[in-house]
Amino acid sequence: MASAHLEAAAGSGSRRSAATVHGGGPAALSQTLMALLAGASLGEHENPGDATVQVLVGRVRLEWEGGSVEAEAGQLVPIPPARHSLAAITDSAVLLSVTRGSR
Protein backbone atom coordinates (compact mmCIF):
# COMPACT_ATOMS: atom_id res chain seq x y z
CA MET A 1 0.00 0.00 0.00
CA ALA A 2 2.80 2.42 0.80
CA SER A 3 4.23 2.08 -2.73
CA ALA A 4 0.81 2.58 -4.32
CA HIS A 5 0.20 5.74 -2.29
CA LEU A 6 3.65 7.13 -3.08
CA GLU A 7 2.79 6.66 -6.77
CA ALA A 8 -0.57 8.37 -6.23
CA ALA A 9 1.18 11.25 -4.43
CA ALA A 10 3.48 11.70 -7.43
CA GLY A 11 0.39 12.31 -9.57
CA SER A 12 -1.26 14.68 -7.10
CA GLY A 13 -0.93 18.45 -7.05
CA SER A 14 -0.63 18.32 -3.24
CA ARG A 15 2.19 15.73 -3.50
CA ARG A 16 0.27 13.67 -0.91
CA SER A 17 -2.02 10.65 -0.81
CA ALA A 18 -3.91 9.06 2.09
CA ALA A 19 -6.45 6.37 2.90
CA THR A 20 -8.08 5.11 6.09
CA VAL A 21 -6.99 1.50 6.57
CA HIS A 22 -8.81 0.83 9.84
CA GLY A 23 -11.60 2.45 11.78
CA GLY A 24 -13.38 5.65 11.01
CA GLY A 25 -16.95 6.44 11.94
CA PRO A 26 -17.69 5.51 15.57
CA ALA A 27 -14.54 3.33 15.97
CA ALA A 28 -12.27 4.34 18.84
CA LEU A 29 -9.12 3.52 16.84
CA SER A 30 -8.50 5.03 13.43
CA GLN A 31 -5.46 4.28 11.29
CA THR A 32 -4.56 6.19 8.15
CA LEU A 33 -1.79 5.47 5.67
CA MET A 34 -0.33 8.71 4.35
CA ALA A 35 2.27 9.18 1.64
CA LEU A 36 4.11 12.47 1.20
CA LEU A 37 6.74 13.25 -1.40
CA ALA A 38 9.95 14.96 -0.26
CA GLY A 39 9.15 18.55 0.71
CA ALA A 40 5.39 17.95 1.06
CA SER A 41 3.78 18.59 4.42
CA LEU A 42 0.65 18.57 6.50
CA GLY A 43 0.37 22.09 7.83
CA GLU A 44 -0.11 22.87 11.49
CA HIS A 45 -3.25 21.25 12.89
CA GLU A 46 -4.79 20.14 16.19
CA ASN A 47 -4.09 16.78 17.77
CA PRO A 48 -7.35 14.77 17.56
CA GLY A 49 -6.51 12.46 20.50
CA ASP A 50 -3.80 10.05 21.63
CA ALA A 51 -1.85 9.53 18.43
CA THR A 52 1.32 8.05 16.99
CA VAL A 53 3.05 8.13 13.62
CA GLN A 54 4.92 5.03 12.49
CA VAL A 55 7.30 5.72 9.62
CA LEU A 56 7.02 2.93 7.05
CA VAL A 57 9.23 4.43 4.31
CA GLY A 58 11.49 7.47 4.25
CA ARG A 59 12.18 10.20 6.79
CA VAL A 60 9.80 12.79 8.29
CA ARG A 61 9.92 15.74 10.69
CA LEU A 62 7.20 16.31 13.29
CA GLU A 63 7.15 19.86 14.70
CA TRP A 64 5.18 21.56 17.47
CA GLU A 65 5.66 24.71 19.51
CA GLY A 66 8.77 24.14 21.56
CA GLY A 67 9.92 20.94 19.92
CA SER A 68 10.51 18.73 16.92
CA VAL A 69 11.67 15.24 16.08
CA GLU A 70 12.89 13.51 12.94
CA ALA A 71 12.05 9.86 12.40
CA GLU A 72 12.91 7.30 9.76
CA ALA A 73 11.54 3.98 8.57
CA GLY A 74 10.84 1.64 11.47
CA GLN A 75 10.44 4.35 14.10
CA LEU A 76 7.24 5.06 16.05
CA VAL A 77 6.73 8.62 17.32
CA PRO A 78 4.07 9.75 19.80
CA ILE A 79 2.35 12.94 18.68
CA PRO A 80 2.34 15.58 21.42
CA PRO A 81 -1.00 16.93 22.69
CA ALA A 82 -0.47 20.22 20.87
CA ARG A 83 -0.83 21.80 17.45
CA HIS A 84 1.74 20.21 15.17
CA SER A 85 2.83 19.72 11.57
CA LEU A 86 4.42 16.85 9.65
CA ALA A 87 6.85 17.26 6.74
CA ALA A 88 8.52 14.68 4.50
CA ILE A 89 12.29 15.03 4.35
CA THR A 90 12.43 12.24 1.75
CA ASP A 91 9.60 10.48 -0.09
CA SER A 92 7.79 8.94 2.88
CA ALA A 93 4.85 6.80 3.94
CA VAL A 94 3.55 6.81 7.51
CA LEU A 95 0.81 5.09 9.46
CA LEU A 96 -1.10 7.53 11.67
CA SER A 97 -2.91 5.84 14.56
CA VAL A 98 -5.40 7.88 16.59
CA THR A 99 -7.51 6.89 19.58
CA ARG A 100 -10.51 9.19 19.48
CA GLY A 101 -12.23 10.48 22.60
CA SER A 102 -9.09 10.03 24.68
CA ARG A 103 -8.53 13.75 25.35
N, C-alpha and C positions, 0 to 999 in steps of 0.2 A: 504494500500500500504506500509506503514512503516513497518509493521510486515513481509510482504512478502520480502521486501528488506533486512531486518535484517537477515532473513533466508538465502537469497541468499548470503549475505556477509559472513555468517558462512561457506558456501561452497566454498568461493573464496580465492585464495592464497593471494590476496591483503587485505583481510578482509574488503572489501568495495563493495558497489553495488549502482548504480545510474541509473536514467531514467529521460528524459525530460518529464514533465507532461503538459507543455504549452509552445507554442512558438517554437523557433528555426527558421532556415532559415532567411527570411527577417523581421520577427516579431520584434518589438521594445522591447517587454517584453518576457523574457525567464524564465521559472521556472523549476528547477530540484530537484527531491527528491533524497537525498543521505543518505545512511545508512553506518555507520562505527562502527565496533566492538571496544570495549574498547582497547585503545592503538594504534588503526589505525589512520592514518592522511593523509591529503592532504598537501604535501610539499609546501614550499614557492612558490608562483606564483603571477603574476600580477593581479591587479583588472581590470576586463573587462568593467567596467562602474559603474553607480550608482547601488549598490547592498546591499541586506540584507540577513541575515540568520535567519530563524525562527526555533527554536528548537521544534520538535514535540515530541520526546522521548529522554530521557537521559540527558547528560550533556557534553558540549563541551568547548574547549578553542580556541579562535581566537587570534593569535599573529601577530604583525607587529613591525617593528623597532620603539622602543620607547614606546610600549604599548602592552597590552593584556587585554582580558576580558573573564570571564567564564560565560556561560549562560546555563540555564536548561529549561526543557519542559515548553512551554508557553511564553518564552521570544523571542523578536525580536531584533536583533543586526544589526546596520548598519556596513557595511564593509568599513574600511577607504580607501581612495584613494592612497594606497601604496601596495607594495609587502606584502603578508601575508600568513599565514598557518592556518589550522584548524585541531585540534586533538580531538578525542573522549576520554573523561575521563571515561565514562561508555558507554555501547552499546547505540548508538544514531542514530536518524534519523532527518534530517534537510531539510527544504525547502529553496533552494537558489533562490532568485529572482534577476534578472539582467535586467536593462534597457540599452540596447545597444545604442551606438552612443551618449551617454550623456556626455562623457568626451572629 
